[in-house]
Amino acid sequence: MISPVVLRRESLSDAGAVEQIVGAAFGADEPMLPTLVRALRPYSRFAAQSPPGSDPLALVAELDGAAVGHVMLTVGHIDAWESMVPVLVLSPLAVLPDHQGAGIGTDLVAGAVELAASTGAPAVFLEGSPTYYGARGFTAAEPLGFRRPSLRIPAPAFQVALLPGYRPWMTGTLVYPAPFWELDCVGLRDRALVQQIEAAG
């Protein structure tokens, strides 16, 4: 009998285990990602729902009591004509290699979107495979009036899930939280994936 995966909010005590999951999931291809997660934690709180010192807007997936996956939401902004609009960015999503392909990532994405909606945020953005995330509720963002934060993100990989708090005027350029820029973690680094996305796009 297969044990069910349990999703729960990340607590501050999970920091070390989470960074190990992220490091194992991405390996040498993305060596800065554990550092990025650490740097993003202060940005993983949305308005009054997440005051300083509260648990970050992140989820841990547990299997038989052991943490095997993680997803984080951080606050970015849409530079809309009327005003800057706080939105959420889903990144990174990580599952331990031995547990990939079992639906844990799908559960984490669904849980993250539900968590984002509970904050009142109008949208969740990400960069990644349109095939993978398109099957999990995301759609290309540019046709909806949003602009990529960087040209290093292929247009089809720039995706959004609109939430109940979204209003039609909330369009413009997505501005990532500072750590993405400071650690040079903007844009897809997997050239094969970029070529695949652009060819399919």
C-alpha positions as CSV (number, residue, x, y, z in Angstrom):
1,M,0.0,0.0,0.0
2,I,1.4,3.4,-1.0
3,S,1.5,6.0,1.7
4,P,-0.3,9.3,0.9
5,V,1.8,12.4,0.4
6,V,0.9,15.1,3.0
7,L,1.3,18.8,2.2
8,R,1.9,21.3,5.0
9,R,3.1,24.9,5.4
10,E,6.8,25.2,5.7
11,S,7.9,26.3,9.2
12,L,11.1,28.2,10.0
13,S,12.6,25.0,11.4
14,D,12.4,23.4,8.0
15,A,15.0,25.7,6.4
16,G,17.9,23.2,6.4
17,A,15.9,20.3,5.1
18,V,14.3,22.4,2.4
19,E,17.7,23.6,1.1
20,Q,18.8,20.0,1.0
21,I,15.8,19.0,-1.1
22,V,16.4,21.9,-3.5
23,G,20.0,21.1,-3.8
24,A,19.4,17.4,-4.5
25,A,16.6,18.2,-7.0
26,F,18.6,20.6,-9.1
27,G,22.1,19.3,-8.4
28,A,25.1,20.9,-10.2
29,D,22.9,22.4,-12.9
30,E,21.5,25.1,-10.6
31,P,24.1,25.4,-7.7
32,M,22.7,28.7,-6.5
33,L,19.1,27.6,-5.9
34,P,19.6,26.6,-2.2
35,T,21.1,30.0,-1.6
36,L,18.2,31.6,-3.5
37,V,15.7,29.9,-1.3
38,R,17.4,31.2,1.8
39,A,17.6,34.7,0.3
40,L,13.9,34.6,-0.7
41,R,12.4,33.8,2.7
42,P,11.9,37.5,3.7
43,Y,10.0,38.0,0.4
44,S,7.8,34.9,1.1
45,R,5.1,36.8,3.0
46,F,2.1,38.5,1.5
47,A,0.8,41.7,3.1
48,A,-1.0,41.4,6.5
49,Q,-1.7,37.7,6.1
50,S,2.0,37.0,6.7
51,P,3.6,39.4,9.2
52,P,7.3,39.3,9.9
53,G,8.3,36.2,11.8
54,S,5.5,34.1,10.4
55,D,5.9,31.0,8.4
56,P,6.8,31.6,4.7
57,L,4.3,31.1,1.9
58,A,5.8,27.7,1.1
59,L,4.8,24.1,1.3
60,V,6.6,21.0,2.2
61,A,5.5,17.6,0.9
62,E,6.0,14.7,3.4
63,L,6.0,11.0,2.8
64,D,6.0,8.7,5.8
65,G,7.0,11.7,7.9
66,A,10.0,12.6,5.8
67,A,10.2,15.8,3.7
68,V,10.5,14.9,0.0
69,G,9.4,18.1,-1.8
70,H,9.0,21.8,-1.5
71,V,7.5,24.8,-3.3
72,M,7.9,28.5,-2.5
73,L,5.9,31.6,-3.3
74,T,7.5,35.0,-3.1
75,V,6.1,38.5,-3.6
76,G,6.8,40.3,-6.9
77,H,5.0,43.2,-8.5
78,I,3.2,44.0,-11.8
79,D,4.2,47.5,-13.0
80,A,0.6,48.3,-14.0
81,W,-0.4,51.7,-15.3
82,E,-2.6,52.5,-12.3
83,S,-0.3,51.3,-9.6
84,M,2.2,48.6,-8.7
85,V,0.3,45.4,-7.9
86,P,1.7,42.8,-5.5
87,V,1.6,39.3,-7.1
88,L,3.2,36.0,-6.3
89,V,6.0,34.1,-8.0
90,L,6.2,30.3,-7.8
91,S,9.8,29.3,-7.6
92,P,11.5,27.0,-7.0
93,L,9.6,23.7,-7.2
94,A,11.7,20.8,-6.0
95,V,11.2,17.1,-5.4
96,L,13.9,14.7,-4.3
97,P,15.1,12.7,-7.4
98,D,14.0,9.3,-6.0
99,H,10.4,10.6,-5.7
100,Q,10.1,12.5,-9.0
101,G,7.5,11.3,-11.4
102,A,5.1,10.2,-8.7
103,G,2.8,13.3,-8.8
104,I,4.3,15.1,-5.8
105,G,5.2,18.1,-8.0
106,T,1.6,18.3,-9.2
107,D,0.3,18.2,-5.7
108,L,2.7,21.0,-4.7
109,V,1.8,23.2,-7.6
110,A,-2.0,22.8,-6.8
111,G,-1.3,23.5,-3.1
112,A,0.7,26.6,-3.9
113,V,-2.0,28.0,-6.2
114,E,-4.6,27.4,-3.4
115,L,-2.3,29.0,-0.9
116,A,-1.8,32.0,-3.2
117,A,-5.5,32.5,-3.6
118,S,-6.0,32.5,0.1
119,T,-3.8,35.5,0.5
120,G,-5.9,37.6,-1.9
121,A,-3.1,37.8,-4.5
122,P,-4.4,38.4,-8.0
123,A,-2.0,36.1,-9.8
124,V,0.8,33.6,-9.6
125,F,3.6,33.7,-12.2
126,L,6.4,31.3,-13.0
127,E,8.9,30.4,-15.7
128,G,9.1,26.8,-16.8
129,S,7.9,24.2,-19.2
130,P,4.5,25.1,-20.7
131,T,3.8,21.5,-21.2
132,Y,4.3,20.6,-17.5
133,Y,2.7,23.8,-16.0
134,G,0.1,24.1,-18.7
135,A,-1.4,20.8,-17.6
136,R,-1.5,22.2,-14.0
137,G,-3.6,25.4,-14.5
138,F,-1.0,27.9,-15.9
139,T,-1.2,29.6,-19.3
140,A,1.1,31.9,-21.4
141,A,1.2,35.3,-19.7
142,E,2.1,37.6,-22.6
143,P,-1.2,37.1,-24.6
144,L,-2.9,38.3,-21.4
145,G,-1.0,41.6,-21.4
146,F,1.9,40.8,-19.1
147,R,5.5,41.4,-20.0
148,R,8.5,39.2,-19.0
149,P,10.9,40.4,-16.4
150,S,13.8,39.3,-18.7
151,L,14.3,38.3,-22.3
152,R,16.2,35.3,-21.0
153,I,12.8,33.8,-20.3
154,P,11.3,32.3,-23.5
155,A,7.9,33.8,-24.1
156,P,6.0,30.5,-23.9
157,A,7.8,29.7,-20.6
158,F,6.5,32.9,-19.0
159,Q,3.2,31.7,-17.4
160,V,0.5,32.8,-15.1
161,A,-2.5,31.5,-13.1
162,L,-5.1,34.2,-12.6
163,L,-6.8,34.2,-9.2
164,P,-10.1,35.6,-7.9
165,G,-8.4,38.8,-6.9
166,Y,-7.3,39.6,-10.4
167,R,-8.8,42.6,-12.2
168,P,-8.4,43.4,-16.0
169,W,-6.4,46.5,-15.4
170,M,-3.7,44.6,-13.5
171,T,-1.4,44.1,-16.5
172,G,2.2,45.2,-17.2
173,T,5.7,44.1,-16.6
174,L,6.5,41.5,-13.9
175,V,9.2,42.7,-11.5
176,Y,10.9,39.9,-9.6
177,P,12.0,40.1,-6.0
178,A,15.5,41.4,-5.6
179,P,17.3,38.0,-4.8
180,F,16.5,36.6,-8.3
181,W,18.5,39.5,-9.7
182,E,21.2,39.6,-7.1
183,L,22.0,35.8,-7.5
184,D,21.5,35.9,-11.3
185,C,18.7,33.3,-11.1
186,V,16.4,34.9,-13.7
187,G,15.7,32.9,-16.9
188,L,16.0,29.3,-17.9
189,R,19.5,27.9,-17.9
190,D,18.7,24.6,-19.5
191,R,19.5,25.3,-23.1
192,A,17.9,22.1,-24.4
193,L,14.7,23.0,-22.6
194,V,14.8,26.6,-24.0
195,Q,15.2,25.3,-27.5
196,Q,12.4,22.8,-27.0
197,I,10.1,25.5,-25.6
198,E,10.9,28.0,-28.4
199,A,10.5,25.3,-31.1
200,A,7.1,24.3,-29.7
201,G,6.1,27.9,-28.9
